[in-house]
């Protein structure tokens, strides 16, 4: 039998937010293209505007995320962070773009000594209302000198939850992290997947009638990817101001990290295990073959090489002991 129906829906909020908007939000935001073809993928001149917008939207953000975050946090981001971080109790961890502190609190509850930073003083104020054990500070992640004032070599690890697509510049952050991390330290971050969650992505549901059985197929149509793009969108429903977002293809996303001496030594593309009860047809929990997030672990090249060499030595020794 042929195709009996076709439904295509383009979600206006294609990248829900830097820190993960709800998969069941009822009111998608609007997006508007602002600037294309900035080859570097860096817009440092927009740092102050971006900070001011987050100050304006802080109340709406905290009202939606609360103390524990949402399904993106609890089913995708936090489990992936736990797998990739490997932080031991008492170690110092930096949470870059901590917002109202969802990830910071999660790590502190696991014994880490967490410092949460955000450019938005309003978001930091909301984070402090939860009276947790996290140290919070107003620090702009696009200001290299401000970042370095936190202390070179201080942190065993750094994390960032859906922040990088909100940052107008990545170079200052990557250069600073290369100095803030202690030997062997890693930077684990999540962001909305630039291949499947970008301003040129449209989520599609197709209905097929096959042998008398109706099947639904969930897909994503991509019309824009390779060119970096600054555009406007919403963070959560009822946010008073349109948010700045910055799409970067993978080669630009990682260029500043590689230039700072980082390599990728861990990567996950988490998906929802099952549809969320009551989820809309266009909810990401329905698209189980398409990852809405990319979660990456970066390590400084020297540290990664040492770990690789150590693993090779251990493997060789194990082989000798086994008589191989």
C-alpha positions as CSV (number, residue, x, y, z in Angstrom):
1,X,0.0,0.0,0.0
2,X,1.1,3.5,-0.6
3,X,1.6,6.4,1.7
4,X,-1.8,7.6,3.0
5,X,-0.9,10.6,4.9
6,X,2.0,13.0,5.5
7,X,2.4,15.5,8.3
8,X,5.4,17.9,8.4
9,X,5.9,20.3,11.3
10,X,8.7,22.8,11.6
11,X,9.3,23.7,15.2
12,X,10.1,27.3,15.5
13,X,12.3,26.7,18.6
14,X,14.7,24.3,17.0
15,X,17.3,24.7,19.7
16,X,15.2,24.8,22.8
17,X,17.8,26.4,25.0
18,X,21.3,26.5,26.2
19,X,20.5,24.5,29.3
20,X,17.7,22.4,27.8
21,X,14.1,23.5,27.5
22,X,11.2,21.2,28.1
23,X,10.5,18.4,25.6
24,X,6.8,18.9,26.4
25,X,6.6,22.7,26.3
26,X,3.3,23.8,24.9
27,X,4.4,27.1,23.4
28,X,7.2,26.9,20.9
29,X,9.1,30.1,20.4
30,X,9.9,32.0,17.2
31,X,13.2,32.1,15.5
32,X,14.6,34.8,13.2
33,X,17.8,34.6,11.2
34,X,20.1,37.5,12.2
35,X,23.6,37.0,10.7
36,X,25.1,34.4,8.5
37,X,28.5,33.6,7.0
38,X,30.6,34.8,9.9
39,X,33.4,32.4,9.0
40,X,35.0,32.2,12.5
41,X,31.7,31.4,14.3
42,X,32.6,34.0,16.9
43,X,30.5,37.1,17.7
44,X,32.3,38.6,20.8
45,X,30.5,41.9,20.2
46,X,27.2,40.3,21.3
47,X,28.4,39.2,24.8
48,X,26.9,42.1,26.7
49,X,23.6,41.8,24.8
50,X,23.4,38.1,25.5
51,X,24.1,38.6,29.2
52,X,21.4,41.3,29.5
53,X,18.8,39.0,27.8
54,X,19.5,36.2,30.3
55,X,19.1,38.7,33.1
56,X,15.7,39.5,31.7
57,X,14.7,35.9,31.2
58,X,16.1,34.6,34.5
59,X,12.7,34.5,36.4
60,X,11.0,32.5,33.6
61,X,14.0,30.1,33.4
62,X,14.1,29.4,37.1
63,X,10.3,29.0,37.2
64,X,10.5,26.3,34.5
65,X,13.7,24.5,35.6
66,X,13.2,24.7,39.4
67,X,15.6,22.8,41.7
68,X,15.9,19.6,39.7
69,X,15.6,20.6,36.0
70,X,13.5,18.7,33.4
71,X,13.5,15.5,31.4
72,X,16.5,16.6,29.3
73,X,18.5,17.0,32.5
74,X,17.3,13.9,34.3
75,X,17.1,11.4,31.4
76,X,19.9,12.6,29.1
77,X,22.4,15.1,30.4
78,X,23.0,14.2,34.0
79,X,23.4,10.4,33.4
80,X,25.9,11.2,30.5
81,X,27.8,13.6,32.8
82,X,28.0,10.9,35.5
83,X,29.5,8.4,32.9
84,X,32.0,10.8,31.4
85,X,33.2,12.9,34.3
86,X,34.3,10.3,36.8
87,X,34.8,12.9,39.5
88,X,35.8,11.7,42.9
89,X,34.4,13.0,46.2
90,X,36.2,16.2,47.3
91,X,37.5,17.2,43.8
92,X,36.9,20.7,42.6
93,X,34.6,21.0,39.6
94,X,33.8,24.2,37.6
95,X,30.2,24.5,36.2
96,X,30.4,26.9,33.2
97,X,27.1,28.7,32.6
98,X,25.5,27.2,35.6
99,X,22.2,29.1,35.3
100,X,20.0,28.4,38.4
101,X,22.3,25.6,39.5
102,X,20.7,22.4,38.4
103,X,23.9,20.6,37.4
104,X,25.9,22.2,40.1
105,X,23.6,20.8,42.8
106,X,23.7,17.4,41.2
107,X,27.5,17.2,41.3
108,X,27.6,18.7,44.8
109,X,25.3,16.0,46.0
110,X,27.8,13.4,44.7
111,X,30.6,14.9,46.8
112,X,32.2,17.3,44.4
113,X,33.3,20.8,45.5
114,X,31.5,22.8,42.9
115,X,32.0,26.4,41.7
116,X,29.1,27.5,39.5
117,X,29.6,30.6,37.3
118,X,27.3,32.5,35.0
119,X,27.4,35.9,33.3
120,X,23.8,36.6,34.5
121,X,23.8,38.0,38.0
122,X,20.0,37.3,38.1
123,X,20.5,33.6,37.4
124,X,23.2,33.4,40.1
125,X,20.8,35.0,42.5
126,X,18.2,32.3,41.8
127,X,20.8,29.6,42.1
128,X,21.7,30.9,45.6
129,X,18.1,30.7,46.8
130,X,18.3,26.9,46.8
131,X,20.8,27.0,49.8
132,X,23.0,24.2,48.5
133,X,26.8,23.7,49.0
134,X,27.8,25.2,45.7
135,X,30.0,28.3,45.5
136,X,28.5,30.7,42.9
137,X,30.1,33.6,41.2
138,X,29.1,36.0,38.4
139,X,31.7,35.3,35.7
140,X,31.3,35.7,31.9
141,X,32.5,32.6,30.1
142,X,33.6,34.8,27.1
143,X,36.0,36.8,29.3
144,X,39.3,34.9,29.4
145,X,40.8,37.1,32.2
146,X,37.8,36.8,34.4
147,X,37.9,33.0,34.0
148,X,41.6,32.8,34.8
149,X,40.9,34.8,38.0
150,X,39.3,31.6,39.3
151,X,42.7,30.0,39.7
152,X,45.0,28.2,37.3
153,X,45.2,24.5,37.7
154,X,42.5,24.6,40.3
155,X,39.8,22.3,38.9
156,X,39.9,18.5,38.4
157,X,37.1,18.9,35.9
158,X,34.7,21.3,34.2
159,X,31.2,20.9,32.9
160,X,28.8,22.9,30.8
161,X,25.2,22.0,30.3
162,X,23.7,23.2,27.0
163,X,25.6,26.5,27.1
164,X,28.0,26.6,24.2
165,X,25.3,27.4,21.6
166,X,24.5,30.4,23.8
167,X,28.0,31.8,23.9
168,X,28.9,34.3,21.2
169,X,32.5,33.4,21.5
170,X,34.2,30.0,22.4
171,X,37.9,30.9,22.0
172,X,38.3,32.7,25.3
173,X,36.6,29.8,27.2
174,X,38.7,27.1,25.6
175,X,42.0,29.0,26.2
176,X,41.1,29.6,29.8
177,X,40.0,26.0,30.5
178,X,43.4,24.8,29.2
179,X,44.9,26.6,32.2
180,X,42.1,26.2,34.8
181,X,42.2,22.4,34.6
182,X,44.7,20.4,36.7
183,X,46.8,17.7,34.9
184,X,44.5,15.0,33.7
185,X,41.4,17.1,34.0
186,X,38.6,17.0,31.5
187,X,35.9,19.3,30.2
188,X,32.5,17.6,29.7
189,X,29.8,19.5,27.9
190,X,26.4,19.0,26.4
191,X,24.7,21.1,23.7
192,X,21.8,20.7,21.4
193,X,23.1,18.5,18.6
194,X,24.3,20.8,15.8
195,X,23.4,18.2,13.1
196,X,19.8,17.6,14.2
197,X,18.9,20.6,16.3
198,X,19.8,23.7,14.3
199,X,18.0,26.6,12.7
200,X,17.7,24.7,9.5
201,X,16.1,21.6,11.1
202,X,12.5,20.6,10.9
203,X,11.0,17.6,12.7
204,X,8.7,15.5,10.6
205,X,6.2,12.7,11.2
206,X,5.1,10.5,8.3
207,X,2.2,8.1,8.5
208,X,2.4,5.0,6.3
209,X,-0.3,2.4,5.6
210,X,1.5,-0.9,5.2
211,X,-0.5,-4.1,4.9
212,X,-3.4,-2.5,6.7
213,X,-1.2,-1.3,9.6
214,X,-0.6,2.4,10.2
215,X,3.0,3.2,11.1
216,X,4.5,6.5,12.2
217,X,8.0,7.4,11.1
218,X,9.8,10.2,12.9
219,X,12.5,12.1,10.9
220,X,14.4,15.4,10.7
221,X,14.8,17.4,7.5
222,X,18.0,19.6,7.4
223,X,18.2,22.6,5.2
224,X,21.0,24.5,6.9
225,X,24.1,23.3,8.5
226,X,27.6,24.3,7.2
227,X,27.5,28.0,7.7
228,X,27.7,29.5,11.2
229,X,24.6,31.5,12.1
230,X,23.5,33.9,14.9
231,X,19.8,33.9,15.3
232,X,17.0,34.7,17.8
233,X,14.8,32.2,19.6
234,X,13.0,31.5,22.9
235,X,14.5,29.7,25.9
236,X,11.3,28.6,27.7
237,X,7.7,29.5,27.3
238,X,6.7,33.0,28.3
239,X,10.3,34.3,28.3
240,X,10.0,38.1,28.0
241,X,12.9,38.5,25.6
242,X,14.1,36.7,22.5
243,X,17.3,34.8,23.1
244,X,20.6,34.9,21.2
245,X,21.7,31.5,19.7
246,X,24.8,30.7,17.8
247,X,24.9,27.7,15.4
248,X,28.3,26.3,14.6
249,X,28.9,23.2,12.5
250,X,31.1,20.5,14.1
251,X,34.4,21.7,12.6
252,X,33.9,25.2,14.0
253,X,32.5,23.9,17.3
254,X,35.7,22.0,18.0
255,X,38.2,24.3,16.3
256,X,38.8,26.5,19.3
257,X,39.2,23.4,21.6
258,X,41.7,21.8,19.3
259,X,43.7,25.1,19.0
260,X,43.8,25.2,22.8
261,X,45.4,21.8,22.9
262,X,42.3,19.7,23.6
263,X,41.3,16.4,22.0
264,X,38.0,14.5,22.2
265,X,38.3,11.3,24.2
266,X,34.7,10.7,25.0
267,X,31.4,11.3,23.2
268,X,27.8,10.3,23.6
269,X,24.6,11.0,21.6
270,X,21.9,10.2,24.1
271,X,18.2,9.6,23.1
272,X,15.1,9.1,25.2
273,X,14.5,5.4,25.9
274,X,10.7,5.8,25.5
275,X,8.1,8.5,24.8
276,X,7.4,10.7,27.8
277,X,3.8,10.1,29.0
278,X,1.5,12.7,27.5
279,X,4.2,13.9,25.1
280,X,3.3,15.7,22.0
281,X,3.8,14.2,18.5
282,X,6.8,16.5,18.0
283,X,8.4,15.9,21.4
284,X,12.0,14.8,21.2
285,X,11.1,11.7,23.3
286,X,9.3,10.4,20.1
287,X,12.4,10.7,18.0
288,X,14.3,7.8,19.5
289,X,16.6,7.2,16.5
290,X,17.7,10.9,16.4
291,X,19.8,12.4,19.2
292,X,18.7,15.8,20.4
293,X,22.0,16.3,22.3
294,X,25.7,15.9,21.8
295,X,27.7,15.2,25.0
296,X,31.5,15.5,24.7
297,X,34.5,15.0,26.9
298,X,37.6,17.0,26.0
299,X,41.1,16.4,27.5
300,X,44.3,18.2,27.0
301,X,46.4,16.3,24.5
302,X,49.3,15.6,26.9
303,X,46.9,14.1,29.5
304,X,45.1,12.1,26.9
305,X,48.5,10.7,25.5
306,X,49.6,9.8,29.0
307,X,46.4,7.9,29.6
308,X,46.6,6.1,26.3
309,X,50.2,5.1,27.0
310,X,49.3,3.9,30.4
311,X,46.4,1.9,29.1
312,X,48.7,0.3,26.4
313,X,51.3,-0.6,29.1
314,X,48.6,-2.2,31.2
315,X,47.3,-4.1,28.3
316,X,50.8,-5.3,27.4
317,X,51.5,-6.3,31.0
318,X,48.2,-8.2,31.1
319,X,49.1,-10.0,27.9
320,X,52.5,-11.0,29.3
321,X,50.9,-12.3,32.6
322,X,48.5,-14.3,30.5
323,X,51.3,-15.8,28.5
324,X,50.2,-14.1,25.3
